[in-house]
Amino acid sequence: MKRINWLDTAKGIGIILVVLGHSVPQIANYIYWFHMPLFFFISGFFHKQKEDFVSKRVFTLMIPYMVYLAFLTIIRFLHYGAPTDKRIQIDMERFIFGGQQLGGFYTVFWYITCLLFTGIIFYVMLSYIKKEMTLLITILGMYLVSYYFSENFMAIETPWSIGVVPYALTFYYIGYKSKNFLYKDNEFFLLLLGVVPVTIFLYLDIFWVLPYKLNMKSQIFSTFGLDIIIPLSFIVLTIAISKYLAKVRKLQKVFSYLGNASLTIMYMHSFLLILFPIYFETPLFINIILSILIPLLFDTVINKFKLTNLLFNGKVYYAKNSAEMEISKREIA
């Protein structure tokens, strides 16, 4: 797949925001407004309606999911000591349920299973719904379901974060339908389109005129309408900034490098942020930088070998017409 530099840059910005959201509580609320909707938007942008979509999706998402689950559990046991039988039982129950019950080292795992079901459901929709208006109405219906669920049943945890899927579908769909528009050289228009509402919404929240909260993992998306408008405004601004950064070669390389390793950083940064203050007396900003650099180094190493690429990145290599082809999941995170 041909790389799209500004999208790699957007993923790079997104993954930095994920790390900051888990380490700097003073700004976490604003980051939560849009950083995960951004990733669902990008995944929708990359969606391809192929017959083997579901099988590839399951394979490329769930193999790294299981491998990192085991990898991080080993690290956790090495740090906290051998688990008791009760601890193992609790862990197994949480691992099976997934979603909101996974915190600490595993705090981002909800996103993977939610993305899996979001992609599969959208694939089914496109397979059976042929009229654009019917598809749009269906997506709006899913958003209404998500709003009603968050408003009335937010505290009810759902396995594998399935309860977040109807809301995630909104941004997945918008990303999918935005392809032709975003391929254009329209970064200045996007910048204006994003910066004005973003400024307004930040002002309204900071001065308590219109306090706002959104947290996809916690199933908090119960401010009707604004739960689409506010994240989408930030997404548009992020894409505009990404398009400008992609024109500066050195900056584009840095952010694209981060974007290409976004899934590795996503899986690994939480346990590093937890353990660094325990073992080292280093400033927070150093811990943040290391929580990005160490996964980057790890990603560089695992990319060198097909087996580790398969296990940790979900990449599959196969021969076709005497040429080696690659199925990559880089577009999903």
C-alpha positions as CSV (number, residue, x, y, z in Angstrom):
1,M,0.0,0.0,0.0
2,K,1.3,3.4,-1.0
3,R,1.9,5.6,2.1
4,I,-0.1,8.7,2.5
5,N,2.3,11.1,4.2
6,W,-0.2,13.4,5.8
7,L,-2.2,10.5,7.2
8,D,0.9,8.9,8.7
9,T,1.6,12.3,10.2
10,A,-1.9,12.5,11.6
11,K,-1.4,9.1,13.2
12,G,1.9,10.4,14.7
13,I,0.1,13.3,16.2
14,G,-2.6,11.0,17.4
15,I,-0.3,8.6,19.2
16,I,1.5,11.5,20.9
17,L,-1.9,12.7,22.2
18,V,-2.6,9.2,23.5
19,V,0.6,9.1,25.5
20,L,-0.1,12.7,26.8
21,G,-3.6,11.8,27.7
22,H,-2.4,9.0,29.9
23,S,0.3,11.1,31.6
24,V,-0.8,14.7,31.8
25,P,-4.2,14.9,33.6
26,Q,-4.4,18.7,33.3
27,I,-5.0,18.4,29.5
28,A,-6.4,14.8,29.3
29,N,-10.0,15.9,29.2
30,Y,-9.4,17.9,26.0
31,I,-7.4,15.2,24.4
32,Y,-10.2,12.7,25.1
33,W,-12.5,14.9,23.1
34,F,-11.1,13.7,19.9
35,H,-7.9,11.5,19.9
36,M,-9.8,8.1,19.7
37,P,-12.4,9.4,17.3
38,L,-9.4,10.4,15.1
39,F,-8.1,6.8,15.0
40,F,-11.6,5.5,14.1
41,F,-11.8,8.2,11.4
42,I,-8.4,7.2,9.9
43,S,-9.4,3.5,10.0
44,G,-12.5,4.3,8.1
45,F,-10.5,6.2,5.6
46,F,-8.5,3.1,4.9
47,H,-11.5,0.7,4.8
48,K,-11.5,-1.5,1.7
49,Q,-14.6,-3.6,0.9
50,K,-12.9,-7.0,0.0
51,E,-14.2,-10.5,0.4
52,D,-11.4,-11.5,2.9
53,F,-11.8,-8.3,4.9
54,V,-13.2,-10.0,8.0
55,S,-10.7,-12.8,8.2
56,K,-7.8,-10.5,7.7
57,R,-9.2,-8.1,10.2
58,V,-9.5,-10.7,12.8
59,F,-6.0,-12.1,12.1
60,T,-4.2,-8.8,12.0
61,L,-5.8,-7.4,15.1
62,M,-6.2,-10.3,17.4
63,I,-2.8,-11.9,17.0
64,P,-0.9,-8.8,18.3
65,Y,-3.7,-8.4,20.9
66,M,-3.1,-11.8,22.4
67,V,0.7,-11.6,22.1
68,Y,0.8,-8.2,23.8
69,L,-1.6,-9.5,26.4
70,A,0.8,-12.3,27.3
71,F,3.9,-10.0,26.9
72,L,2.6,-7.4,29.3
73,T,1.3,-10.0,31.8
74,I,4.8,-11.4,32.0
75,I,6.2,-8.0,32.7
76,R,3.5,-7.3,35.3
77,F,4.3,-10.6,37.1
78,L,8.0,-9.9,37.0
79,H,7.3,-6.5,38.7
80,Y,4.6,-7.5,41.2
81,G,5.7,-11.0,41.8
82,A,4.1,-14.4,41.3
83,P,0.3,-14.2,41.2
84,T,-1.9,-16.0,43.6
85,D,-4.6,-18.4,42.3
86,K,-7.2,-15.8,43.1
87,R,-5.2,-13.1,41.1
88,I,-5.0,-15.5,38.1
89,Q,-8.7,-16.1,38.3
90,I,-9.5,-12.4,38.4
91,D,-7.1,-11.7,35.5
92,M,-8.6,-14.4,33.4
93,E,-12.1,-13.1,33.9
94,R,-11.0,-9.6,33.0
95,F,-9.0,-10.8,29.9
96,I,-12.1,-12.7,28.6
97,F,-14.4,-9.7,29.2
98,G,-12.0,-7.1,28.0
99,G,-13.1,-3.6,27.4
100,Q,-13.4,-1.3,30.4
101,Q,-12.3,-4.0,32.8
102,L,-8.8,-3.8,31.4
103,G,-6.8,-1.0,32.9
104,G,-3.3,-0.3,34.0
105,F,-0.9,-2.1,31.7
106,Y,-3.8,-3.0,29.4
107,T,-5.7,0.3,29.4
108,V,-5.7,0.7,25.6
109,F,-6.8,-2.9,24.7
110,W,-10.5,-1.8,24.5
111,Y,-9.7,0.1,21.3
112,I,-8.5,-3.0,19.5
113,T,-11.7,-5.1,20.1
114,C,-13.9,-2.1,19.5
115,L,-12.1,-1.4,16.2
116,L,-12.5,-5.0,15.2
117,F,-16.3,-5.0,15.7
118,T,-16.6,-1.5,14.2
119,G,-14.9,-2.6,11.0
120,I,-16.8,-5.9,10.7
121,I,-20.2,-4.2,11.2
122,F,-19.4,-1.5,8.7
123,Y,-18.3,-4.2,6.2
124,V,-21.6,-6.0,6.7
125,M,-23.5,-2.7,6.3
126,L,-21.7,-1.9,3.0
127,S,-22.4,-5.5,1.8
128,Y,-26.1,-5.3,2.3
129,I,-27.0,-1.6,2.1
130,K,-26.5,-0.4,-1.4
131,K,-28.3,3.0,-1.3
132,E,-26.2,5.9,0.1
133,M,-29.2,7.5,1.8
134,T,-30.1,4.3,3.5
135,L,-26.5,3.8,4.7
136,L,-26.5,7.4,6.1
137,I,-29.8,6.9,7.9
138,T,-28.4,3.6,9.4
139,I,-25.3,5.4,10.7
140,L,-27.4,8.1,12.2
141,G,-29.6,5.5,13.8
142,M,-26.5,3.9,15.3
143,Y,-25.5,7.2,16.7
144,L,-28.9,7.6,18.3
145,V,-28.5,4.2,19.8
146,S,-25.1,5.2,21.2
147,Y,-26.5,8.4,22.6
148,Y,-29.4,6.6,24.3
149,F,-27.1,3.9,25.7
150,S,-24.6,6.4,27.1
151,E,-27.4,8.6,28.5
152,N,-29.1,5.7,30.3
153,F,-26.7,2.8,30.6
154,M,-23.2,4.3,30.7
155,A,-22.3,2.5,33.9
156,I,-23.0,-0.9,32.4
157,E,-19.7,-2.3,31.1
158,T,-19.9,-4.2,27.8
159,P,-17.6,-7.1,26.8
160,W,-14.9,-6.1,24.4
161,S,-16.3,-2.5,24.5
162,I,-19.1,-3.5,22.1
163,G,-21.1,-0.7,23.7
164,V,-18.8,1.9,22.1
165,V,-19.2,0.4,18.6
166,P,-22.3,2.3,17.5
167,Y,-20.6,5.6,18.4
168,A,-17.3,4.6,16.8
169,L,-19.2,3.7,13.6
170,T,-20.0,7.4,13.1
171,F,-16.4,8.4,12.7
172,Y,-15.5,5.3,10.8
173,Y,-18.2,6.2,8.3
174,I,-17.2,9.8,8.1
175,G,-13.6,8.8,7.5
176,Y,-14.7,6.3,4.8
177,K,-16.7,9.0,3.0
178,S,-14.0,11.7,3.2
179,K,-11.5,10.0,0.9
180,N,-12.1,12.1,-2.2
181,F,-12.4,15.3,-0.3
182,L,-9.2,14.8,1.7
183,Y,-7.1,13.8,-1.2
184,K,-7.4,17.4,-2.5
185,D,-4.9,20.2,-1.7
186,N,-7.3,21.9,0.7
187,E,-5.3,22.3,3.9
188,F,-6.0,26.0,4.2
189,F,-9.7,25.5,3.9
190,L,-9.5,22.6,6.5
191,L,-7.5,24.8,8.8
192,L,-10.2,27.5,8.8
193,L,-12.9,24.9,9.0
194,G,-11.2,23.4,12.1
195,V,-9.6,26.2,14.0
196,V,-12.8,28.4,14.3
197,P,-15.1,25.8,16.0
198,V,-12.1,24.4,18.0
199,T,-11.4,27.9,19.4
200,I,-15.0,28.4,20.2
201,F,-15.5,25.1,22.0
202,L,-12.3,25.5,24.0
203,Y,-13.4,28.9,25.1
204,L,-16.9,27.8,26.1
205,D,-15.4,24.9,28.2
206,I,-12.6,26.8,29.8
207,F,-14.9,29.5,31.0
208,W,-17.6,27.1,32.0
209,V,-20.2,28.4,29.5
210,L,-20.6,25.0,28.0
211,P,-18.6,22.4,30.0
212,Y,-18.0,19.3,27.9
213,K,-16.8,15.8,28.5
214,L,-16.2,12.8,26.2
215,N,-14.5,9.5,26.9
216,M,-15.1,6.7,24.5
217,K,-13.7,3.9,26.8
218,S,-15.9,5.0,29.7
219,Q,-18.9,5.2,27.3
220,I,-19.4,8.9,27.9
221,F,-20.8,10.4,24.7
222,S,-24.1,11.7,25.9
223,T,-24.1,15.4,24.7
224,F,-26.4,15.0,21.7
225,G,-25.0,16.4,18.5
226,L,-21.9,17.9,20.1
227,D,-20.4,14.4,20.4
228,I,-20.0,14.5,16.6
229,I,-19.4,18.2,16.0
230,I,-16.7,18.7,18.6
231,P,-14.5,15.7,17.8
232,L,-14.9,16.2,14.1
233,S,-13.8,19.8,14.4
234,F,-10.6,18.7,16.2
235,I,-10.1,15.9,13.6
236,V,-10.4,18.4,10.7
237,L,-7.8,20.7,12.4
238,T,-5.5,17.8,13.1
239,I,-5.6,16.8,9.4
240,A,-5.0,20.3,8.3
241,I,-2.0,20.6,10.5
242,S,-0.8,17.2,9.3
243,K,-1.0,18.3,5.7
244,Y,1.1,21.3,6.5
245,L,3.7,19.3,8.5
246,A,3.9,16.7,5.6
247,K,5.2,19.4,3.4
248,V,8.2,19.9,5.7
249,R,10.3,16.9,4.9
250,K,12.1,16.5,8.2
251,L,9.0,17.0,10.3
252,Q,7.1,14.7,8.0
253,K,9.7,12.0,8.6
254,V,9.5,12.3,12.4
255,F,5.7,12.2,12.6
256,S,5.4,9.5,9.9
257,Y,7.9,7.4,11.9
258,L,5.7,7.8,14.9
259,G,2.6,7.1,12.9
260,N,4.0,3.9,11.4
261,A,4.8,2.7,14.9
262,S,1.6,3.9,16.5
263,L,0.2,0.5,17.4
264,T,3.4,-0.5,19.1
265,I,3.5,2.7,21.1
266,M,-0.2,2.3,21.9
267,Y,0.4,-1.1,23.4
268,M,3.6,-0.4,25.3
269,H,3.5,3.2,26.6
270,S,1.1,2.5,29.5
271,F,3.3,0.0,31.4
272,L,6.3,2.3,30.8
273,L,4.5,5.3,32.3
274,I,3.5,3.2,35.3
275,L,6.9,1.6,36.0
276,F,9.3,4.6,35.3
277,P,8.3,6.6,38.4
278,I,8.7,3.4,40.5
279,Y,12.2,2.6,39.4
280,F,13.6,6.0,38.4
281,E,13.4,9.5,39.8
282,T,13.1,11.2,36.5
283,P,10.9,14.2,35.5
284,L,7.5,13.5,33.9
285,F,8.6,14.8,30.5
286,I,11.5,12.4,30.4
287,N,9.1,9.5,31.2
288,I,6.9,10.6,28.4
289,I,9.7,10.8,25.9
290,L,11.0,7.4,26.9
291,S,7.5,5.9,26.7
292,I,7.6,6.9,23.1
293,L,11.2,6.2,22.2
294,I,11.4,2.7,23.7
295,P,8.4,1.4,21.8
296,L,9.9,3.1,18.7
297,L,13.1,1.1,19.2
298,F,11.2,-2.1,19.9
299,D,9.1,-1.5,16.7
300,T,12.3,-1.1,14.7
301,V,13.7,-4.4,15.9
302,I,10.5,-6.4,15.4
303,N,10.1,-5.1,11.9
304,K,13.4,-6.7,10.9
305,F,12.0,-10.3,11.3
306,K,8.9,-11.8,9.7
307,L,8.0,-13.8,12.8
308,T,8.1,-10.9,15.2
309,N,6.3,-8.8,12.6
310,L,3.6,-11.4,12.5
311,L,3.3,-11.7,16.3
312,F,3.6,-8.1,17.3
313,N,2.4,-6.2,14.2
314,G,0.0,-8.6,12.6
315,K,1.9,-8.5,9.3
316,V,1.6,-11.5,7.0
317,Y,3.9,-12.1,4.1
318,Y,3.0,-14.4,1.2
319,A,4.3,-15.1,-2.3
320,K,2.2,-14.0,-5.2
321,N,3.4,-14.1,-8.8
322,S,6.9,-14.7,-7.6
323,A,6.9,-11.5,-5.7
324,E,6.6,-11.1,-2.0
325,M,3.5,-9.3,-0.9
326,E,2.6,-7.9,2.4
327,I,-0.6,-7.6,4.3
328,S,-0.2,-4.8,6.8
329,K,-2.4,-3.5,9.5
330,R,-0.5,-0.2,9.7
331,E,-3.7,1.5,8.5
332,I,-5.7,0.4,11.5
333,A,-3.8,2.3,14.2
